[in-house]
Amino acid sequence: ALQLIFPGADPQLLRGYFEASGNVLDAAIRGFKDYLASGSALTNADAASSGVASDVLEMNARTNSIDWAELIVREMSAASDLIDAKSRAFRILELFDKSAAGCNTPDEKQKMREEHKILKQMLGGLLHQNGVLKRAFLIQHNRLKDYQDMVRERSQFKEIVDKYQQQIKALEELCAVVASRAVGSSEWHIWAPQPRRLLGWIRMRDPEAVIVEEIINTGNIFV
């Protein structure tokens, strides 16, 4: 389906986008459109033709698994994301197949087939590690976000507690001032630990002190 929508695109590249998007066609289409819009398609195509291809040409004189392994590591390290890594891997395998086609003797062909198998295993392992690292990054990112939310909620809760503690302290100071005037310093130490009884006693001694109870009930200490 992707080939019908993008007829001029590389089939291997389209397949890489489709697999990287979890085999979801809409996601693959969006991803490939973004890829084309950003100009990375031209950049990667140039890199594949001038970078990977030139490396392969340089290794024609001594094609062995070590040279190919170095090429794979270099290309995977230069990949910007998982889709780019798959695209580079497909191109490496394609170039390797072309290089293998130039072998003449049966021994050379057998050797190239063995190296081809090793390369596929290496690429598969690298792509798998890339996917694992990506999932681990997402998990760590979500954990960090949850921790930041918890810290923010804790900070907000602490601000609320501090606010109420300040109100309670101010209320206690106000109650102490009013009660000390109504009760007298000689009896204050008896009533101070019993604020409700103290307020009842204050109402009997001084009716105007009822405002203290209203302040306590409403929590508005700045009336």
N, C-alpha and C positions, 0 to 999 in steps of 0.2 A: 504493500500500500504506500509506503514512503517513497518507493522508487517511482510510482505513478505521479505522486505530488511533486517530487524533485527529480525529474528525469535526467538532469545533467549531473547529478551528484554521484559521488563515489559510493557504490553499493556497500562496501565494507564500512565506510564511515557512517552511512545511514543505519546499518545494522548495529554499530557501536552505540549510536544514540538511542536506538530502540531498546537495546538491552540495558543501557545505563538508566533509562527512564522507567525501568521495571516492566517493560513490555506494554506500556500504556501509550497508545498511538497519539493521543492529544498532547501528552507531555513531550513525546519525542518530536512532534511537529513544532511545538513552541520552542523547545531547546535548539532544534536545528535552525529555525528562523532567527533566533537570537544569535546563534553562531554565525550565520551569514551576515546579519545586520552589523555585527561588531567588526566585521572585516577579518575575523580570525581564520575564516576559511581560506582566504588568499594567503594569509601568513603561514598557516600550517601546510598549505599545499606547497608554497615555496620552500618551507623548511624540509618537507618530505622529499622534494625533488632535488634541492640543492644541498641539504644537510645530510639526510639519511642516505640518499642515492650516492653522494660523493664519498661517504664513508664506505659504502659497499664497493664502489669502484676501487678505492684505495686498498681494500682487503682482497681484491681478486687474486693478487699474487700470493697471498698466504691466508686462505680461508680456513680458520680453525675455530673451535668453540670459544676459546679465550677472547678472540677478536670480536666475535658476535656477542659474547656476554658483556664486554665493555660497551659495545654499541647500545645494547638493551638498557644497561644501567644509565648510560648517558641520556638516552632518549626519555626514559621514565623519569629521571630527575628533572628534566626540562619541561615535563608535562604540567600544564596549569590546573587540570582537574582530571576526574576519572574518565570523562568522555575523550578528552585530549589524549590521555594515556592509552585508551583502547585504540584510538585512531592511529597513534604512532606504532602500537604493537601490530596492528593489521598491516600497516605499510612495511614494517620490518619483515614480517612473514612473507609478504608478497615479493619483496626484493630478494629475500632468501630463496624463495622458489625459483625466481628467475636466475639467480646465481647457480642454484643446483641444476637447472636445466642445461647449463653450459658444461657440465661434467661429461667426459667422454668414456672413461673406463668404468667397468662395473665396480671396481674397488672405490673409485671416487664417488660414484653414485650412492653406494652403500654407506660410505662415510658421511655424505651429506644428509642422507635420510636419518642417520643416527643423531647427527647434530641438530637436524630439524626437530626431531622428537625432544631433544634436550631443551632447545629454545622454546618450544611450546610449553613445556613444563615450567621453565623459568618465567615466561610471560604470565602464565596462569597464576603462579605463586605471587608475582609482584602485583598483579591486578587484585588478587584476593586480599593481600596485605593492604593495598590502597583502600579497598572497600571496608576492611576491618578498622583501619585508622579513621576513616570518615565517620563510621558509625560511633566509634569511641569518642570522637570529637563532639558529635551531636549529643551524646549522652552526658559528657562532661559539661557541655554548654547548658543543657537543661538543668543539671544539678547546680551549676553556678547561678542560674537565673532563680531557681527555687531558694537558694541560700540568700541571694540578694533580697528577694521578696520577704523572707523571714526576718532579715535584719531590719528592713524598712518597717514591717509591722511591729517588731519589737521596739523600734525607736519611737513610733507613734504611740504605742501603749505606754512607754516610759514618760512621754510628754504629758499624756493624760493623767497618769499617776502623780507626777510632779505638780501638775496644776491643782489637783484635788488636795494634795498634801499642803500646798500653800494656802488654799482656801480654809482647810481645817485649822492650820496654825493661826491664820488671821482671826478666824472665828473664836478660837480658844482665847486669844489675847483680848478680843473684844468682850467676850463673856467674863473674863477675869476682871476687866476694868469695871464693868457694870456691877458684877457681883460684889466686888470689894467695896464699892461705894454703898451698896444696899445692906450688906451683911456686917461689914466692919472687919477690921484686920484681926480682931481677937477671935472671931468665929470662922474665919475663912478656911483654916486648915481642917475644920470638921466637915464643911460642906463641899469643898473642892473636889474630892474623889467621887461625889454623887451629883452629877450635873442636873439630872431630872428633879431630884428632891430639892436641889439648890434653886432651880427655876421656880418651883412651886412656892418655896419660901420667899423668894424675891417678889413674886406677884402679890403675896399677902402684905409684905412690907412696903412695896412701892408698885402700885398698879401701872405706872408708866413704863416699868421695866418689862412689860409683856412683849415689847418689841424684840427683846432678845430671843424669845421662843419663836417669833415669826421669822427672825433671821435664821435660826437653826433649821426650821421646817422648810423654808424656801431655799436655803443654801446661798442666798444673796447677802453677802457679808459687807457689801459696800453701799447699803441703803443709807 
